[in-house]
Amino acid sequence: MDPELIFTADAEAHGTDRRALASSCRSGQLIRLRRGVYMQADEWQSLSPWDQQRLRIRAAVEQGHGQRILIQQSAAVMWGLPVIGNSAEVLLLANPPLHGQRRGGLHWVERQLLEPVTVVEEVPLTSRPQTVLDMAAYLPFEHAVPSMDHVLRPDPVLGLPPLGKDHLRETAENLPSQVKRLRALQVIDFADARSESAGESYSRAVIHTPFPSARAPATIQYLGRPLPGRLLLA
């Protein structure tokens, strides 16, 4: 179970005001995850960086009025998929006129739904196939391969079966442009279920890519820990 999130609006309904929460934050009893959302500092400090990121994402979704649907890297974190780096923004599905809007660490991005929205830990997000296909279509090749390799294998942590390449290729046909479809198909074709780690997947993709985008040290976040994923590329 995740630690309890403390929302300012809920606290005020139970007799605690913003000043009391801010005072507890200054004293080190609470940690502020984002404006209006707190949690106990000792619980926060006991979490891995990956789980801290997952809680920040949950806080952003649960704080909003109306449904907020996670996409791409933010959805991947909730699915337990390897992600390159640690974005400060939470990526959300945009409905017009929100496309491209950024506010308070949230970024609404227009994406065509390829499959129905699903729910993980009470958080709405794109399906597992759509999440990896969007990453393949919109991210650099080497950033998308680790997640695609991952979904070709059973996930013992979440108890999920592997995805088949035929299903992924069929779903990719619904991407909004030929360029996006080709990008996704290249990642699917290259992906290999035999990869033993996200670090191995990333290294294999970098070697395959003539001009990899990540020349700086890359951190691969995965299942609650940075993977042996600090890779220095010459």
RALINNOR-V986654 format. One record per residue. N is the residue number from 0. SS is DSSP state (h for helix, s for strand, l for the rest). OMEGA is omega in whole degrees, -180 to 180 (* if undefined). NEAR is the number of other C-alpha atoms within 10 Angstrom. Layout:
N | SS | OMEGA | NEAR
N | SS | OMEGA | NEAR
This chain:
0 | l | 176 | 4
1 | l | 173 | 11
2 | l | -178 | 11
3 | l | 173 | 11
4 | l | -179 | 18
5 | s | -179 | 19
6 | s | -179 | 20
7 | h | -178 | 19
8 | h | 179 | 14
9 | h | -179 | 13
10 | h | 179 | 16
11 | h | 178 | 13
12 | h | 180 | 9
13 | l | 172 | 9
14 | l | 177 | 8
15 | l | -178 | 13
16 | l | -178 | 14
17 | h | -177 | 14
18 | h | 179 | 9
19 | h | 178 | 13
20 | h | 179 | 24
21 | h | 179 | 18
22 | h | 178 | 12
23 | h | 177 | 17
24 | h | 180 | 17
25 | h | -179 | 12
26 | l | 179 | 10
27 | l | 179 | 12
28 | l | -180 | 15
29 | s | 172 | 21
30 | s | 176 | 22
31 | s | 180 | 21
32 | s | 176 | 19
33 | s | -178 | 15
34 | l | 178 | 13
35 | l | -180 | 18
36 | s | -177 | 22
37 | s | 169 | 24
38 | s | -179 | 20
39 | s | -175 | 18
40 | h | -178 | 15
41 | h | 177 | 12
42 | h | 179 | 13
43 | h | -176 | 19
44 | h | 179 | 11
45 | l | -176 | 10
46 | l | 173 | 16
47 | l | 177 | 14
48 | h | 179 | 18
49 | h | -179 | 20
50 | h | 174 | 19
51 | h | 178 | 16
52 | h | -180 | 22
53 | h | 179 | 20
54 | h | 176 | 21
55 | h | 179 | 20
56 | h | 178 | 25
57 | h | -180 | 21
58 | h | -179 | 20
59 | h | -178 | 23
60 | h | -174 | 22
61 | h | -178 | 17
62 | h | -171 | 18
63 | l | 172 | 9
64 | l | -174 | 7
65 | l | -175 | 8
66 | l | 173 | 13
67 | l | -174 | 19
68 | l | -179 | 20
69 | s | 176 | 31
70 | l | 172 | 29
71 | h | -173 | 26
72 | h | -180 | 27
73 | h | 175 | 25
74 | h | -179 | 27
75 | h | 178 | 23
76 | h | -179 | 23
77 | h | 177 | 25
78 | h | -178 | 24
79 | l | -179 | 19
80 | l | 178 | 25
81 | l | -180 | 30
82 | s | 177 | 26
83 | s | 178 | 22
84 | l | -176 | 16
85 | l | -175 | 16
86 | l | 177 | 12
87 | l | -178 | 11
88 | l | 172 | 18
89 | s | -176 | 24
90 | s | -176 | 23
91 | s | 177 | 28
92 | s | -178 | 22
93 | l | 166 | 20
94 | l | -179 | 11
95 | l | 8 | 9
96 | l | -173 | 9
97 | l | -175 | 14
98 | l | 177 | 15
99 | l | -178 | 12
100 | l | 176 | 13
101 | s | 179 | 14
102 | s | 174 | 9
103 | l | 180 | 10
104 | l | 177 | 14
105 | s | 179 | 16
106 | s | 179 | 18
107 | s | -175 | 24
108 | s | 179 | 20
109 | l | 175 | 17
110 | l | 176 | 18
111 | l | 179 | 13
112 | l | 180 | 15
113 | l | 179 | 19
114 | l | 179 | 13
115 | l | 175 | 9
116 | l | 178 | 15
117 | s | -176 | 14
118 | s | 174 | 14
119 | s | -179 | 12
120 | l | 178 | 10
121 | l | 179 | 10
122 | s | 178 | 17
123 | s | -177 | 20
124 | s | 178 | 26
125 | l | -179 | 28
126 | l | 178 | 22
127 | h | 177 | 21
128 | h | -179 | 19
129 | h | -179 | 25
130 | h | -178 | 23
131 | h | 178 | 29
132 | h | 176 | 29
133 | h | 178 | 25
134 | h | 179 | 24
135 | h | -176 | 28
136 | h | -170 | 23
137 | h | -179 | 15
138 | l | 173 | 17
139 | l | -176 | 16
140 | h | -175 | 23
141 | h | 176 | 23
142 | h | -176 | 26
143 | h | -174 | 28
144 | h | -178 | 30
145 | h | 179 | 30
146 | h | -180 | 30
147 | h | 175 | 31
148 | h | -175 | 28
149 | h | -174 | 25
150 | h | 176 | 23
151 | l | 179 | 20
152 | l | 172 | 18
153 | l | 177 | 14
154 | s | -176 | 15
155 | l | -179 | 8
156 | l | -180 | 8
157 | l | 180 | 9
158 | l | -177 | 8
159 | s | 178 | 13
160 | l | 176 | 12
161 | l | 172 | 14
162 | l | 179 | 18
163 | l | 179 | 13
164 | h | 180 | 16
165 | h | 179 | 10
166 | h | 180 | 10
167 | h | 179 | 19
168 | h | -180 | 17
169 | h | 180 | 10
170 | h | -180 | 16
171 | h | 179 | 24
172 | l | -180 | 16
173 | l | 175 | 15
174 | l | -166 | 20
175 | l | 179 | 14
176 | l | 179 | 10
177 | h | 179 | 11
178 | h | -180 | 12
179 | h | 179 | 19
180 | h | -180 | 20
181 | h | 178 | 16
182 | h | -180 | 20
183 | h | -179 | 28
184 | h | 177 | 21
185 | h | 179 | 15
186 | h | 179 | 26
187 | h | -178 | 24
188 | h | -178 | 11
189 | h | -174 | 14
190 | l | -175 | 23
191 | l | -180 | 18
192 | l | -178 | 16
193 | l | 178 | 11
194 | l | -173 | 17
195 | l | 179 | 12
196 | l | 177 | 18
197 | h | 177 | 25
198 | h | 177 | 23
199 | h | 180 | 15
200 | h | -178 | 25
201 | h | -179 | 26
202 | h | 180 | 18
203 | h | -180 | 17
204 | h | 180 | 21
205 | h | 179 | 20
206 | h | -178 | 12
207 | h | -173 | 13
208 | l | -178 | 13
209 | l | -177 | 8
210 | l | -178 | 9
211 | l | -176 | 15
212 | l | -173 | 13
213 | l | 177 | 15
214 | l | 175 | 12
215 | l | 177 | 11
216 | l | -177 | 13
217 | s | 176 | 18
218 | l | 178 | 18
219 | s | 178 | 22
220 | s | -175 | 25
221 | s | 173 | 25
222 | l | 171 | 18
223 | l | 180 | 17
224 | s | 170 | 14
225 | s | -176 | 19
226 | l | 171 | 16
227 | l | -169 | 14
228 | l | 170 | 22
229 | l | -172 | 15
230 | s | 179 | 17
231 | l | -176 | 11
232 | l | -179 | 13
233 | l | * | 6
